[in-house]
Amino acid sequence: MSSASRFLIVLSVCLCFASVALGQPAQKKVCVTLAGGVARGFAFLGALEELVVSGVPVDCIVGTSAGALVGGLYSSGYSFETLRQRLPELQARQSELVRVLFPPLNGLLDPSGFEVVYRALVSNMQLEDTSPKLAVMVTPLERGAKRRTLETGDLATAMRASISLPLIFPTAQIDGAYFTDGGLRDPYPVGVARDLGAGVVIAIRGQPEPDAPPTNLIGTLNAVTSVVLSPTEQVQPDVWIRVKTFDALYFDFSKVQELMERGREAARALLPDIKHTLEVKGIALNASGDPHADNPVNALWSARLEAGLSAARGLPIPFTVAPAIELAPSSYDAGTLPGSLGGFSTLGVGLDVGGGALGGFSIGAGYVNNLDSPSDALFVRLTYAAQPLRLTASYDPARRALGAAWRLEATLETAALKASASVDASALSISGSSAFKFGVVTLQPRVALRFGYAPSLRVEASLAARFDLEPVFFRARALFGLGTGGAAGFSLGYNSLLRAYPLDYAISPQALILNLELGYRLNLGNLAGLLSADPELRVFADFGLALDVNRSEQQWLWDVGLGINVPGRWFGFLPFNFGADVAAGPAGVRFNFFTAIPLP
């Protein structure tokens, strides 16, 4: 035996003894990759939860886009229970955190507020301090550049770069370089996990939508986008966990808990396969449970969130110039909800300018034409918005069929209550409403007071009950109005339920109205993950009794009609609603059109 052979044998024996003395050989890493999808990414957080609490050892996480966001929240120390219970709070404040940019110079949405809140929640944590270890995927904006993996540096900055979906969010800057969504180069970063030394890779992603030939422009764009973002070469993981997310809007954070449950179910179904893979690889399971459950950081969520929201409110508001196109009742007292339209429709076209040097103010101006009468005029309005309060001063003679041309209005809107107060040359109005949901039934009470300068007083109270038995729904509303003598000029019911009657029939100091509606909702789901629309077809009947106690006069009124309205959400948090209805009664036939589309 040569001396070289003897040396190798001795070295091998020494290494064996050393391994025994120092413990078992280093166990192979288990790495989980989390794909993107904005709000859909919370489904992947649910899958990760099922793995961890079931004892699957997770040594590292590789997140791209939304995967970086949810992976960062967990790796910063929060428990799954805290995230599941507290993340819906962000949805309620979403309009404060993400703003629409118009014109869209470098993206459609400005996520600056969200980045500030996220930074507060993770307390400026660094990537190298995360547990489990987190790596974030980004795509450099350089010709021919490949993916880049961030393993050190500021967690919030890395997340902001990874979610910078092109055309939606502005690009992110790190150390003078610009980055965009990490999923552009590697939406399922299995190869990165292998490079980090993972012996087992569990990849979590969305379940692909069933293949169907595109039938419209949005469908074609969605299909092309999917092809462009699909990797040409893909390193295969040991286990794929596919979660159904294609029916959720990218920016709809209202379904966080539902999506997390879907993720848990998908991971639970594959647990036997995952545990078998670990056994074959010689990797032992951990004790069941969430290692972050007792982490003190969980108690800091509320304080950090409020600090982040306070900082977000202090951010400069981007300058916007937005077209204002409005089709609505001429009476502002008529409201704009479907089935609650006034009798005079108006068309307005103009511009709204806000933000920038104007701060929270916006200025609107344009032209309004009253479609029911030969009147038209210019309108101007000044608005100041500071969540949850909105103040508006306007001069709008063409749209004011039932009051003065000028108006001051204040609106306070929270998740539980909407209240408003307005004053013009004819009256002071105060109103408030709320909604309570009990299973398939939603109750919405409303009270309104109007003090005229005649002097006169009007009190209106209404109660609406809606029964949702998908796809059919039924709504019943009762309204009672009581006014003093000389209260002419008050429309019959704040909700103007009797749509077939011209204005002179819809004025009365006292009124009692019942509105019944039967509808059918067409669930169209979402279009390209950005737009949802659920058209509603309705048949309705209104019954009313108009009284004038002082004159001993009464008038029975009724109508029946058909309508359609299309409520939906753009980006998952900007609501819109438009539609039309036709009503017929003894007084004739009447058409109503309406739209409610918020401006940036």
PLY file of the C-alpha trace (Angstrom):
ply
format ascii 1.0
element vertex 600
property float x
property float y
property float z
element edge 599
property int vertex1
property int vertex2
end_header
0.00 0.00 0.00
1.43 3.34 -0.98
1.96 6.16 1.46
-0.69 8.22 -0.37
-3.28 5.48 0.13
-2.44 5.16 3.81
-2.80 8.92 4.20
-6.28 8.90 2.63
-7.43 6.06 4.89
-6.19 7.85 7.99
-7.83 11.09 6.85
-11.15 9.33 6.29
-11.03 7.72 9.75
-10.24 11.08 11.33
-13.15 12.73 9.55
-15.49 9.99 10.73
-14.36 10.41 14.33
-14.68 14.19 14.01
-18.23 13.92 12.71
-19.16 11.68 15.64
-17.52 14.04 18.11
-19.15 17.14 16.66
-22.56 15.61 16.09
-24.50 14.46 13.05
-23.63 15.69 9.54
-25.34 18.97 8.56
-28.92 18.25 7.59
-29.96 19.16 4.07
-31.85 22.42 3.78
-35.56 22.59 3.01
-36.38 25.69 1.01
-39.83 26.97 0.06
-40.35 29.22 -2.96
-43.29 31.63 -3.03
-44.57 32.92 -6.38
-46.17 36.29 -7.16
-49.69 37.51 -7.74
-50.16 40.58 -5.47
-53.16 39.78 -3.21
-53.15 36.22 -4.51
-49.85 35.75 -2.70
-51.68 35.41 0.62
-52.82 31.98 -0.55
-49.14 30.99 -0.61
-48.75 32.27 2.94
-51.53 29.86 3.94
-49.70 26.97 2.28
-46.50 27.93 4.08
-48.44 27.94 7.36
-49.69 24.39 6.81
-46.15 23.18 6.15
-44.64 24.87 9.20
-47.32 23.93 11.75
-47.24 20.33 10.46
-43.57 20.04 11.34
-42.01 20.44 7.91
-38.65 22.16 8.52
-38.37 25.38 6.52
-34.79 26.62 6.52
-35.15 29.30 3.84
-37.75 31.10 1.75
-37.24 32.49 -1.74
-39.95 35.02 -2.58
-40.71 36.80 -5.79
-43.15 39.72 -6.06
-46.05 39.00 -3.67
-44.11 36.00 -2.40
-41.43 38.39 -1.16
-44.09 40.46 0.60
-45.82 37.65 2.48
-42.56 35.80 3.06
-41.07 38.95 4.51
-43.95 39.48 6.91
-43.58 35.97 8.32
-39.78 35.99 8.32
-39.80 39.27 10.26
-41.23 37.39 13.24
-45.02 37.58 13.07
-47.02 34.41 13.65
-49.42 33.02 11.07
-52.29 33.62 13.49
-51.42 37.32 13.76
-51.14 37.71 10.01
-54.39 35.89 9.32
-56.33 37.98 11.85
-54.73 41.38 11.30
-54.00 41.61 7.56
-57.64 42.45 6.70
-57.02 45.75 8.50
-54.87 46.79 5.56
-57.73 46.18 3.14
-59.92 48.66 5.00
-57.22 51.32 4.54
-56.23 50.35 1.01
-57.38 53.59 -0.59
-54.98 55.43 1.72
-52.04 53.19 0.87
-52.26 52.97 -2.92
-53.13 55.94 -5.13
-54.04 56.07 -8.79
-51.58 58.02 -10.92
-53.07 60.04 -13.77
-51.45 60.62 -16.12
-49.61 57.32 -15.59
-46.08 58.56 -16.27
-44.25 55.59 -14.72
-47.11 53.34 -13.67
-50.82 53.32 -12.92
-50.57 53.03 -9.12
-48.37 54.71 -6.54
-47.58 52.23 -3.71
-45.59 54.72 -1.59
-48.06 54.58 1.29
-48.05 50.81 1.29
-44.24 50.74 1.36
-44.19 53.09 4.35
-46.69 50.94 6.27
-44.85 47.73 5.38
-41.58 49.25 6.56
-43.21 50.15 9.88
-44.60 46.62 10.28
-41.21 44.97 9.77
-39.45 47.69 11.79
-36.72 48.37 9.21
-35.51 44.77 9.40
-32.58 43.65 7.27
-32.75 40.59 5.02
-29.83 38.96 6.80
-31.79 39.06 10.09
-34.91 37.28 8.83
-35.94 33.88 10.17
-36.38 31.67 8.24
-33.75 33.12 5.96
-35.41 35.11 3.17
-34.07 35.75 -0.33
-35.91 38.18 -2.62
-36.03 38.02 -6.43
-35.79 41.24 -8.48
-35.25 42.02 -12.16
-32.67 44.71 -13.07
-33.74 47.15 -15.78
-30.61 46.59 -17.86
-30.34 45.33 -21.40
-29.76 41.60 -21.31
-29.80 41.52 -17.50
-30.77 38.31 -15.77
-32.47 37.77 -12.46
-30.89 39.04 -9.28
-31.28 37.65 -5.79
-31.17 39.99 -2.80
-29.95 38.29 0.39
-28.76 41.34 2.30
-29.99 44.89 2.74
-33.23 46.56 3.72
-36.22 44.18 3.69
-38.85 46.81 2.81
-36.76 48.18 -0.07
-36.22 44.68 -1.46
-39.94 43.95 -1.25
-40.81 47.24 -2.99
-38.49 46.33 -5.86
-39.80 42.80 -6.17
-43.48 43.84 -6.47
-42.85 46.57 -9.08
-45.12 45.03 -11.70
-44.38 46.82 -15.00
-46.93 49.43 -16.09
-48.79 49.02 -12.77
-46.18 50.23 -10.25
-43.29 52.64 -10.87
-39.86 51.05 -10.94
-37.85 50.87 -7.71
-34.36 52.27 -7.17
-31.64 50.59 -5.07
-28.13 52.07 -4.91
-28.64 54.00 -8.14
-29.93 51.00 -10.12
-33.53 50.43 -11.17
-35.45 47.22 -10.61
-38.81 45.77 -11.52
-40.91 42.73 -10.65
-38.86 39.66 -9.77
-41.29 37.39 -11.59
-40.34 38.73 -15.02
-37.18 36.61 -15.16
-37.97 33.87 -12.69
-41.56 33.59 -11.46
-40.85 30.24 -9.76
-37.27 30.60 -8.41
-36.55 26.91 -7.81
-33.05 27.23 -9.26
-32.23 29.99 -6.77
-33.29 27.75 -3.92
-30.97 25.02 -5.23
-28.13 27.55 -5.44
-28.72 28.40 -1.78
-27.96 24.80 -0.90
-31.48 23.40 -0.61
-31.65 19.63 -0.67
-35.45 19.74 -0.89
-37.40 22.49 -2.65
-41.14 22.93 -2.18
-42.53 25.39 -4.73
-45.82 27.17 -4.03
-47.61 28.87 -6.91
-51.03 29.67 -8.30
-52.98 27.01 -10.12
-53.08 27.86 -13.83
-56.43 28.99 -15.15
-58.13 26.41 -17.37
-56.99 26.83 -20.96
-59.57 28.56 -23.12
-59.17 30.44 -26.40
-59.29 34.22 -25.82
-62.53 35.72 -27.07
-61.91 39.40 -26.45
-59.13 41.99 -26.23
-58.59 41.64 -22.47
-58.51 37.85 -22.75
-55.93 38.07 -25.53
-53.74 40.49 -23.56
-53.96 38.23 -20.53
-52.93 35.19 -22.57
-50.00 37.05 -24.16
-48.85 38.28 -20.74
-48.93 34.74 -19.37
-46.76 33.51 -22.23
-44.27 36.37 -21.87
-43.90 35.86 -18.12
-43.57 32.08 -18.36
-39.96 30.94 -17.94
-38.35 29.24 -20.94
-36.28 26.96 -18.70
-37.41 25.81 -15.29
-35.58 23.79 -12.66
-38.11 21.38 -11.19
-38.78 21.33 -7.43
-39.25 18.20 -5.38
-42.90 19.13 -4.77
-45.26 21.57 -6.48
-48.10 23.05 -4.41
-50.63 24.67 -6.73
-53.34 26.84 -5.16
-56.48 28.03 -6.95
-56.09 31.80 -7.17
-57.02 32.70 -10.75
-60.54 33.74 -9.71
-59.23 36.40 -7.28
-58.39 39.97 -8.28
-54.73 40.87 -8.03
-55.46 43.83 -5.73
-58.45 42.49 -3.79
-57.12 42.23 -0.24
-60.60 41.67 1.17
-60.22 37.90 0.68
-57.00 37.42 2.62
-58.44 34.85 5.01
-60.21 32.92 2.25
-57.04 32.77 0.16
-54.95 31.63 3.12
-57.44 28.83 3.76
-57.18 27.74 0.12
-53.42 27.59 0.52
-53.65 25.50 3.67
-56.01 23.05 1.95
-53.72 22.68 -1.07
-50.67 22.05 1.12
-52.59 19.69 3.43
-53.51 17.48 0.48
-49.82 17.05 -0.39
-48.45 16.56 3.12
-48.11 12.75 2.76
-46.00 13.21 -0.39
-43.91 15.94 1.22
-43.21 13.90 4.35
-42.27 10.90 2.22
-39.83 13.05 0.24
-38.23 14.30 3.45
-37.94 10.74 4.77
-36.23 9.57 1.59
-33.79 12.48 1.87
-33.12 11.66 5.51
-34.61 14.90 6.84
-36.40 14.72 10.19
-39.61 16.61 10.94
-39.78 19.43 13.49
-42.22 19.57 16.36
-45.66 20.67 15.16
-46.72 24.27 15.74
-45.69 27.78 14.72
-42.29 28.79 16.15
-43.38 32.44 15.95
-46.55 31.91 18.01
-45.07 33.35 21.21
-42.87 35.96 19.56
-43.26 39.33 21.39
-43.40 41.10 18.03
-46.99 39.91 17.60
-48.15 42.35 20.27
-46.56 45.24 18.36
-48.66 44.91 15.20
-51.28 47.56 16.09
-48.77 50.16 17.26
-46.58 49.64 14.19
-49.57 49.77 11.85
-50.80 53.08 13.28
-47.29 54.52 13.09
-47.07 53.45 9.45
-50.47 54.89 8.58
-49.53 58.18 10.24
-46.33 58.32 8.20
-48.22 57.43 5.02
-50.61 60.35 5.51
-47.61 62.68 5.59
-46.37 61.61 2.17
-46.64 64.16 -0.64
-49.68 63.56 -2.85
-48.75 63.03 -6.52
-50.03 65.57 -9.03
-52.98 64.26 -11.07
-55.01 65.55 -13.99
-58.08 63.41 -14.50
-61.02 63.59 -16.90
-64.38 63.97 -15.16
-67.23 62.23 -16.97
-70.43 61.97 -14.97
-73.94 60.79 -15.78
-76.19 61.25 -12.79
-79.49 62.59 -11.46
-79.75 66.37 -11.55
-80.71 66.38 -7.87
-77.81 65.61 -5.58
-80.41 64.54 -3.01
-81.39 61.64 -5.25
-78.23 59.62 -4.67
-76.52 57.46 -7.29
-77.22 53.91 -6.14
-79.11 51.58 -8.48
-82.83 51.69 -7.84
-82.49 55.03 -6.07
-82.31 57.47 -8.94
-83.76 60.91 -9.28
-85.92 61.90 -12.21
-83.52 64.30 -13.92
-80.42 62.94 -15.62
-77.45 65.15 -16.41
-74.27 64.69 -18.38
-71.10 66.40 -17.16
-67.70 66.59 -18.85
-64.67 68.31 -17.37
-61.32 68.01 -15.68
-60.15 67.49 -12.11
-56.71 68.68 -11.05
-55.24 67.79 -7.67
-52.21 66.77 -5.67
-48.74 68.18 -6.17
-48.55 71.74 -4.91
-52.29 71.60 -4.16
-51.73 68.93 -1.51
-55.04 67.42 -0.43
-57.05 69.86 -2.57
-58.47 69.20 -6.02
-60.14 71.63 -8.42
-62.77 70.55 -10.92
-64.40 72.45 -13.75
-66.47 71.53 -16.76
-69.76 71.63 -18.57
-73.09 70.08 -17.51
-76.12 69.52 -19.70
-79.49 68.63 -18.19
-80.90 65.90 -20.42
-84.45 66.38 -19.15
-84.77 70.11 -19.63
-83.19 72.69 -21.91
-80.60 73.92 -19.44
-76.85 73.76 -19.39
-74.08 75.57 -17.55
-70.49 75.45 -16.41
-69.69 73.90 -13.05
-66.77 74.40 -10.68
-65.89 72.58 -7.47
-63.17 72.63 -4.85
-62.55 69.50 -2.78
-60.32 68.77 0.17
-59.86 65.13 1.18
-58.14 63.90 4.33
-59.24 60.38 5.13
-61.89 59.72 6.29
-63.19 63.31 5.79
-64.08 64.94 2.48
-65.10 68.60 2.08
-66.53 69.95 -1.17
-67.65 73.40 -2.29
-69.38 73.53 -5.67
-71.24 75.84 -8.03
-73.39 73.75 -10.34
-76.58 75.47 -11.61
-77.55 72.93 -14.29
-77.57 69.98 -11.92
-79.44 71.71 -9.11
-83.07 71.04 -10.01
-84.17 71.09 -6.39
-81.96 73.67 -4.75
-79.50 76.50 -5.09
-76.62 76.47 -7.53
-73.94 76.56 -4.83
-73.39 73.94 -2.16
-71.02 73.11 0.70
-70.78 69.46 1.70
-68.85 67.40 4.26
-68.71 63.60 4.18
-67.28 61.26 6.80
-66.96 57.66 5.65
-65.63 54.74 7.65
-66.03 50.99 7.36
-69.06 51.12 9.70
-70.70 54.49 9.06
-71.23 57.07 6.35
-72.43 60.51 7.42
-72.75 63.75 5.50
-73.85 67.33 6.00
-74.54 69.94 3.32
-75.76 73.49 3.11
-76.99 75.63 0.23
-79.22 78.66 -0.18
-82.38 76.65 0.51
-81.61 74.20 3.31
-79.20 72.51 5.67
-79.14 68.71 5.29
-77.67 66.10 7.65
-77.75 62.36 7.01
-76.17 59.15 8.19
-76.29 55.48 7.20
-74.68 52.19 8.06
-74.91 48.54 7.04
-75.14 45.34 9.07
-74.69 41.91 7.55
-76.25 38.78 9.05
-75.45 35.80 6.84
-77.39 36.24 3.59
-79.28 39.29 4.91
-77.94 42.84 4.86
-79.79 45.61 6.72
-79.09 49.27 5.96
-80.86 51.92 8.07
-80.64 55.58 7.12
-81.81 58.83 8.72
-81.80 62.29 7.17
-82.79 65.75 8.42
-83.29 68.83 6.29
-83.81 72.29 7.75
-85.22 74.81 5.30
-84.92 78.56 5.66
-88.68 78.96 5.02
-88.62 77.89 7.92
-89.38 74.21 7.38
-88.15 70.84 8.55
-88.12 67.41 6.98
-87.25 64.10 8.61
-86.67 61.00 6.52
-85.96 57.48 7.71
-85.48 54.39 5.59
-84.66 50.75 6.14
-83.43 48.47 3.40
-83.13 44.69 3.66
-81.32 42.68 1.03
-81.40 38.89 0.80
-78.55 37.39 -1.24
-79.27 33.85 -2.44
-76.68 33.68 -5.20
-77.23 34.35 -8.00
-80.71 35.64 -7.08
-81.24 38.53 -4.67
-84.29 40.30 -3.25
-84.38 43.78 -1.79
-87.14 45.54 0.10
-86.97 49.16 1.21
-89.37 51.27 3.19
-89.08 55.03 3.49
-90.99 57.44 5.66
-90.78 61.20 5.17
-92.35 63.80 7.44
-92.14 67.50 6.75
-93.71 70.68 8.04
-95.93 72.86 5.88
-94.12 74.88 3.25
-91.59 72.15 2.66
-92.00 72.31 -1.11
-88.78 71.56 -2.90
-88.07 68.33 -1.04
-88.12 65.35 -3.37
-90.41 62.47 -2.46
-87.99 60.37 -0.51
-84.23 60.79 -0.41
-83.98 57.69 -2.59
-86.51 58.92 -5.17
-88.01 55.46 -5.46
-90.90 56.49 -7.70
-88.94 56.80 -10.90
-91.85 57.01 -13.34
-93.11 60.30 -11.93
-92.01 63.76 -13.04
-90.82 66.19 -10.41
-94.14 67.91 -9.67
-95.65 64.59 -8.56
-92.61 63.76 -6.44
-92.84 66.69 -4.04
-94.74 66.36 -0.81
-94.28 67.36 2.82
-95.29 63.84 3.94
-94.62 60.55 2.16
-94.58 56.80 2.67
-92.88 54.61 0.07
-92.25 50.89 -0.41
-89.79 49.59 -2.99
-89.47 45.89 -3.94
-86.80 44.50 -6.24
-86.01 41.02 -7.53
-82.67 40.61 -9.28
-80.31 38.15 -10.87
-76.55 38.58 -10.70
-74.26 37.45 -13.50
-70.97 36.46 -11.87
-68.36 37.29 -14.48
-65.44 36.92 -12.08
-62.42 39.02 -12.97
-60.89 40.16 -16.22
-57.11 39.86 -16.42
-57.00 39.92 -12.62
-57.54 43.70 -12.56
-61.22 44.32 -13.21
-64.27 42.63 -11.75
-67.85 43.20 -12.85
-71.04 41.48 -11.74
-73.99 42.79 -13.79
-77.38 42.71 -12.10
-80.71 42.44 -13.91
-83.67 43.72 -11.86
-87.44 43.97 -11.95
-88.91 46.41 -9.46
-92.15 47.91 -8.21
-92.62 51.12 -6.21
-95.69 52.09 -4.19
-96.12 55.47 -2.56
-98.56 57.70 -0.75
-97.91 61.43 -0.88
-99.70 63.54 1.71
-100.14 67.21 2.45
-101.79 67.39 5.86
-102.12 71.16 5.78
-104.06 71.08 2.50
-105.86 67.79 3.21
-104.55 66.39 -0.07
-103.18 62.96 -0.88
-101.86 61.23 -3.98
-101.38 57.47 -4.51
-98.42 56.73 -6.73
-96.99 53.52 -8.15
-94.75 52.27 -10.93
-93.14 49.09 -12.23
-89.98 48.71 -14.24
-86.88 46.91 -15.45
-83.26 47.81 -14.84
-79.67 46.75 -15.18
-76.66 47.92 -13.25
-73.03 46.88 -13.44
-71.20 47.21 -10.12
-67.55 46.31 -10.05
-64.06 47.17 -8.90
-61.04 48.36 -10.78
-57.75 47.08 -9.31
-59.80 45.39 -6.60
-60.37 48.55 -4.51
-61.75 51.29 -6.78
-65.53 50.74 -6.99
-67.62 51.75 -9.95
-71.28 51.37 -10.86
-73.27 52.28 -13.94
-76.53 51.28 -15.48
-80.03 52.28 -16.51
-83.64 51.51 -15.81
-87.07 52.23 -17.25
-90.21 52.66 -15.15
-93.86 52.99 -16.17
-96.81 54.25 -14.14
-100.02 56.28 -14.51
-97.95 59.40 -15.03
-96.10 57.93 -17.99
-92.79 56.25 -18.82
-89.45 57.44 -17.54
-85.83 56.46 -18.19
-82.95 56.86 -15.75
-79.21 56.58 -16.29
-76.51 56.69 -13.69
-72.84 56.19 -13.11
-70.58 56.28 -10.10
-66.93 56.11 -11.09
-64.39 57.57 -8.63
-61.68 59.82 -9.92
-58.00 59.28 -9.08
0 1
1 2
2 3
3 4
4 5
5 6
6 7
7 8
8 9
9 10
10 11
11 12
12 13
13 14
14 15
15 16
16 17
17 18
18 19
19 20
20 21
21 22
22 23
23 24
24 25
25 26
26 27
27 28
28 29
29 30
30 31
31 32
32 33
33 34
34 35
35 36
36 37
37 38
38 39
39 40
40 41
41 42
42 43
43 44
44 45
45 46
46 47
47 48
48 49
49 50
50 51
51 52
52 53
53 54
54 55
55 56
56 57
57 58
58 59
59 60
60 61
61 62
62 63
63 64
64 65
65 66
66 67
67 68
68 69
69 70
70 71
71 72
72 73
73 74
74 75
75 76
76 77
77 78
78 79
79 80
80 81
81 82
82 83
83 84
84 85
85 86
86 87
87 88
88 89
89 90
90 91
91 92
92 93
93 94
94 95
95 96
96 97
97 98
98 99
99 100
100 101
101 102
102 103
103 104
104 105
105 106
106 107
107 108
108 109
109 110
110 111
111 112
112 113
113 114
114 115
115 116
116 117
117 118
118 119
119 120
120 121
121 122
122 123
123 124
124 125
125 126
126 127
127 128
128 129
129 130
130 131
131 132
132 133
133 134
134 135
135 136
136 137
137 138
138 139
139 140
140 141
141 142
142 143
143 144
144 145
145 146
146 147
147 148
148 149
149 150
150 151
151 152
152 153
153 154
154 155
155 156
156 157
157 158
158 159
159 160
160 161
161 162
162 163
163 164
164 165
165 166
166 167
167 168
168 169
169 170
170 171
171 172
172 173
173 174
174 175
175 176
176 177
177 178
178 179
179 180
180 181
181 182
182 183
183 184
184 185
185 186
186 187
187 188
188 189
189 190
190 191
191 192
192 193
193 194
194 195
195 196
196 197
197 198
198 199
199 200
200 201
201 202
202 203
203 204
204 205
205 206
206 207
207 208
208 209
209 210
210 211
211 212
212 213
213 214
214 215
215 216
216 217
217 218
218 219
219 220
220 221
221 222
222 223
223 224
224 225
225 226
226 227
227 228
228 229
229 230
230 231
231 232
232 233
233 234
234 235
235 236
236 237
237 238
238 239
239 240
240 241
241 242
242 243
243 244
244 245
245 246
246 247
247 248
248 249
249 250
250 251
251 252
252 253
253 254
254 255
255 256
256 257
257 258
258 259
259 260
260 261
261 262
262 263
263 264
264 265
265 266
266 267
267 268
268 269
269 270
270 271
271 272
272 273
273 274
274 275
275 276
276 277
277 278
278 279
279 280
280 281
281 282
282 283
283 284
284 285
285 286
286 287
287 288
288 289
289 290
290 291
291 292
292 293
293 294
294 295
295 296
296 297
297 298
298 299
299 300
300 301
301 302
302 303
303 304
304 305
305 306
306 307
307 308
308 309
309 310
310 311
311 312
312 313
313 314
314 315
315 316
316 317
317 318
318 319
319 320
320 321
321 322
322 323
323 324
324 325
325 326
326 327
327 328
328 329
329 330
330 331
331 332
332 333
333 334
334 335
335 336
336 337
337 338
338 339
339 340
340 341
341 342
342 343
343 344
344 345
345 346
346 347
347 348
348 349
349 350
350 351
351 352
352 353
353 354
354 355
355 356
356 357
357 358
358 359
359 360
360 361
361 362
362 363
363 364
364 365
365 366
366 367
367 368
368 369
369 370
370 371
371 372
372 373
373 374
374 375
375 376
376 377
377 378
378 379
379 380
380 381
381 382
382 383
383 384
384 385
385 386
386 387
387 388
388 389
389 390
390 391
391 392
392 393
393 394
394 395
395 396
396 397
397 398
398 399
399 400
400 401
401 402
402 403
403 404
404 405
405 406
406 407
407 408
408 409
409 410
410 411
411 412
412 413
413 414
414 415
415 416
416 417
417 418
418 419
419 420
420 421
421 422
422 423
423 424
424 425
425 426
426 427
427 428
428 429
429 430
430 431
431 432
432 433
433 434
434 435
435 436
436 437
437 438
438 439
439 440
440 441
441 442
442 443
443 444
444 445
445 446
446 447
447 448
448 449
449 450
450 451
451 452
452 453
453 454
454 455
455 456
456 457
457 458
458 459
459 460
460 461
461 462
462 463
463 464
464 465
465 466
466 467
467 468
468 469
469 470
470 471
471 472
472 473
473 474
474 475
475 476
476 477
477 478
478 479
479 480
480 481
481 482
482 483
483 484
484 485
485 486
486 487
487 488
488 489
489 490
490 491
491 492
492 493
493 494
494 495
495 496
496 497
497 498
498 499
499 500
500 501
501 502
502 503
503 504
504 505
505 506
506 507
507 508
508 509
509 510
510 511
511 512
512 513
513 514
514 515
515 516
516 517
517 518
518 519
519 520
520 521
521 522
522 523
523 524
524 525
525 526
526 527
527 528
528 529
529 530
530 531
531 532
532 533
533 534
534 535
535 536
536 537
537 538
538 539
539 540
540 541
541 542
542 543
543 544
544 545
545 546
546 547
547 548
548 549
549 550
550 551
551 552
552 553
553 554
554 555
555 556
556 557
557 558
558 559
559 560
560 561
561 562
562 563
563 564
564 565
565 566
566 567
567 568
568 569
569 570
570 571
571 572
572 573
573 574
574 575
575 576
576 577
577 578
578 579
579 580
580 581
581 582
582 583
583 584
584 585
585 586
586 587
587 588
588 589
589 590
590 591
591 592
592 593
593 594
594 595
595 596
596 597
597 598
598 599
